[in-house]
Amino acid sequence: MVLLTGATGYLGRRIASALANRQVPFRALVRSSSDVSELKKRCPNLELVTGDLNDPESLLDACRGVDTVIHAAAFVSFQTTDRDRLLFVNGEGTANLVNMALEAGTRRLIHLSSVAVLNRRDGGPVVTLAERWPEERPNTSYAESKFAAEREAWRGQAEGLEVAVLYPTHMLGAGDWEHEHAPRLWRMAAKERGVYPTGTTGFVDIRDVVDAVLFVLDRDTDGDRFLLNAVNWTWEEALARIARSIGAKPPTIRVRPWQSALLWPIELVRSKLSGSKPMITRESHQNVQADFRYDGSAYTEASGRAYRSVEDCVEEVGREFKIEH
């Protein structure tokens, strides 16, 4: 029996579908407020368990009789005001899950982490998993919270859990065009605002991340760690490809780091006056202006599987966006 957290999320619902298609017996941890209609369509025989990462008692019930927990639940935000919630959900929530898994006698944990917790430096060497912990403090509250979750996962290993961790870069796929991070890039491209940041980052087809989850589930090796990255693109290249996939004009105005550093305080004032969330924050500015490059080859060597073409993925998502708009 597998327990999946985050089953209604961008990645989690795809993992749920993959488990159902392979007839892996699993239950999904969902909050009482979650919309599970799509999940039930994808997985009609799914066992749903109502609970919350910050409700330890519900986690203990969910973990009973479970061999493996796939932990895909996370709160994602680059709003500075969300720091406490990020640490509460991602950090303390993972601590609760580890504690209750140990209490219930669960054998192993597959933790979906983030490259944000790795030893990466703006403009530094290509990021690998050779170094276990970052030398510098995480540069966003989201990264800080995922680092807190990472520590809890390995603490669980020290206390008896078998642990595997996956570190995906930006996962590209269709989804909620308004709210989910990667699909939202297509909605932004459709508005043709024309600007792009100077940074570089990694991208991977979200289906490859699902495949990697199934790979480590089958491989069943304590201590597995895989960085999942198919390609490194500048944001200029990525946003241009996304725009072209829907027939929109690619961005042509480069926003340099010093410019966005001036813009985010102005945007913060505007958001406070209007009562809306700022479109640019100190943390989002730092994230998209940084030059990070990743090496995901260790996964392909271990699994014998090549990554899907990210170029093709962008075109596929673009076609879905045009159908729905």
N, C-alpha and C positions, 0 to 999 in steps of 0.2 A: 504493500500500500504506500502510495506517495501522497504527500500533502503539498499543495501548491498555494503559495501566497501571491497576492497581486493578480489573481486570475482574470479580473475585469479590466486590467490595464493594457497599455499599448503592446507590451511584450507578452504579458501573462496570458492574455486570451489566445495568442498564437501557440504558446506552449501547451495550453489546455487542449486546443484542437489537435496538436501533434500527439499528445498522450492518448487522447480518445481514438485517434485514427490507428494507433498502434495497439489499442485495447489494453493499455497499461491501467490497472486499477488505481484511481486517485480520487481525492476529495479536494475541494477548493475552499479556502478560507475567504469569506466575503463579509464586508461590513453590513449592518442592518440597512444602511441607507444606499447600498450599491444597487445599480440597475443590472440585473443578471439576465435580462431577456435575451441579449445576443449570445451570452455564454451558454444558456440552455439550448439555443438553436444549434450552436456549434457542437455541443456535447450533451445530447438528450438524456444520457444515463448517468450524468454527473452527480456525485454526492456533494451537496453544499453544506458547509458548516459556518454558522454565523459567529463572527468574532472580530477581534481587533488586535493589532500588534501591541497596543498599549493597555490591553486587558489580559493580564497573565492567566487568569482562570480560564478564559475562553480558549487560550492557546493550549493549555494543558489538555482540555477536552479534545481539541482538534488533533493533537499529536498522539493521542492514545491509539495504539495498534499500528502506528506509522513506522515504516522502515526508513524512508528518505523524505526530507523536506527540501523542496525547491523554492528558494526564497527570492521571488521576483518583485515583491512589493517595495515601493519606495515613493517618497514625496519628492518631486523635482521642482525647484524654483530658483531663480536668480534674483529674487527680490530681497534686498537687505533686511527688510522688516520680517521676513519669514525665517530668520535664523533659528529662533527658539523652537518653532514647529518642526523645522528640518531635523534638528538634533533630537527632538522628542520622538518623532516618527522613525527616522532612519537609524539613529543611534540607540536610544533607549528601547525602541521597538524590536530591533535585532537582538539586543541583550535579553529582552523578555522571551523572544522566540528560542534563543539558545538555551536559556535556563529551563524552559518548559519542555523542550525536546529532550534534554538530559534527564529531567524528572520523569518523563514518560517512557524512557528507555529507547528513544529513537536512535537509530544507528548512525545516520549520516546526514550531512547538510550540503546542498549545492547552492552556493551563494552568488547571486548576480550583483557584482560590484560595478566599478566604473574606472575608466582610465584616469579619472580625476584624483584617485588616491595614490597613483604611482609616482615614482621619482622622475618627474618631468620638470624641465626648466625652459622658460621662454627663450627660443633660439638655441637651445642646448642640443645634445646628441639625440639621436633617434631613441625613443623610449622602448625598452624591453622589460622583461620580468627578472633580469639578472640581479637587480637590487630590490630587496623586499620592501623597504620603507622609504618614503620620500625624505630628502635632506632639508627641504624647505616646507614651511607651513602651507597647507592647502590654501589656494588663492580665492576661494569662494566659500560661502556658508554651505552650499550643497556639497562641495568637495570635503569640507570639514565633517559634515554629517555622515557621508559615505565612508570616510576614514574611520570614524567612530564605529560604524557598523562592521568594517573590516576587522578592527581589533577584536570585536566581540566574536566574530566567526572563528578566528584563530584561538581565542581564549577557550571557545567551545572545544576545539581540537585538543587543547592541553588538558581539558577535563573529561575527555573520552569520546567526543564526536569524531567521526571521520568527515573530512571537509574537502570540498573542491570549490574553486572560485574562478569565475569568468569575468573578464574585463573588456566589455565591448566599447568601441568608439561610437560615433554618431550612427544610430541605427536608422536606416532609411526604409520606408514602407508607407503604404496608404493608411488612413485612419481618420481620426477626428480632425478635420482641416482647421478648425477654429481653436482647439485647445491643446492638442498633443504636439510636442515640440517639433519633431521632424516633419510631419504632415503640414504643420503650420507654415513651413518654408514655401510650400506651393501657393498657399493663400497670399503670403506676402509678395511672392513673385508676380502674382496676378495683378497686384496693385501698382506695379511698375514704379516704385519709388526711386529707383535708379542709383542707390548708394550701396557700397559694400565695404566691409572692414578689411584690414590688411593681413589678418592672421591666416594660419594654416592649421588644419586638423585632419583627423582620420574619419573614414566612413566605411560602413559595412552594411550589406543587405540584412534586414532583420531576420530573414529566413535562415541565414547562416548562423545567427545567434541561437535560434531554436534548434538547429541541427547540432550545434555545439553542446547544448543542454542535454540532448538525447545521447550524444557521444559520451559525455562524462558519466551520464546515468548508466549506460551499458558498460563502460570501461571499469567503473567501480573501483577507482584507485584513490586511496587517501593521499591528500596533499596535491592533487592536480591543480595547476594554475595555467590559464590560457588567456593571452591577450588576443582579442578578436578585431582585426583590422584588415580591410581589403585594399584600401588605397588612401594616400595622403593627397589632399587637394587644398589649394588656397581657397579662401572663401569667395574670391573673385571667380575662380573656375567653377566651384560648386554652384553658386547662385546663378551664374550664366547658364550652366547646363540645365538647372531646374527651370529657369525662365524659358529657355528654348523648347523644353519638353511640353510646354503648354502654349507655345506661340507668343509668348510675351517678350518685351524688349529686355535684353540683359542689362544689368546695372553697369553704369559707366563712370560713376563719381566715387572716387576712392576717399574714404573717411579715415584719416590717419589717427594714430593713437592719441596725439595731443588734441585733435579736434573732438573725438568722442569723450575725452577726459573733460573737455569744456562743456560738452552737451549734456552729460548725465546730471550735473547739478541743476541745470536749467529745466530739464525734463522732470526732475524731482519736485521742483516748485510748481510746475504746471500741473502735475498729477495731484498734488495736495490741494490746489485751488479748484480743480475739476472733480476731485473725489474718485479719480480713476487710477489704475496701476500705471506706473511709468513704463514707457516702451524701452527706454535705455536706463540701466542702473550701473552703479560702480562695478558690480560683479559681472554683469553681462558684457560691459565694455572690456573688462580684463580678460574675459573668456574668449571673445571673438577676435581680439587684437593680438593674442599670443600666437607664437609660432611653435606648434607642437607636431611632431611627426612620430609615427608608431610603426613597430615591426610586429606583424601578426603571423609570421611564418612558422613559428613553433607549433601552432595549432594545425596547420596544413601538413606539416611533417609527421605529427603524431597521429592524425586522423586519416591521412592519405586522401583528403578531400580538398579540392581547390575552392577558393571563394568564388561566389557568383560575381558576374560583371556588375560593378556599381553603375557603370554607364547605362547598361540595359535596365537596371533597377529604376534609375531616374526616369527613363522613358516610359516604363510600365506604370509608375506612379503618376506621371504626367497624363497618361491616357485615362487613368481612373479619375483623376481630378477633372478632366474635361467632360467626361461622361456625367459626373455629378454636378457640374456647373454649366 
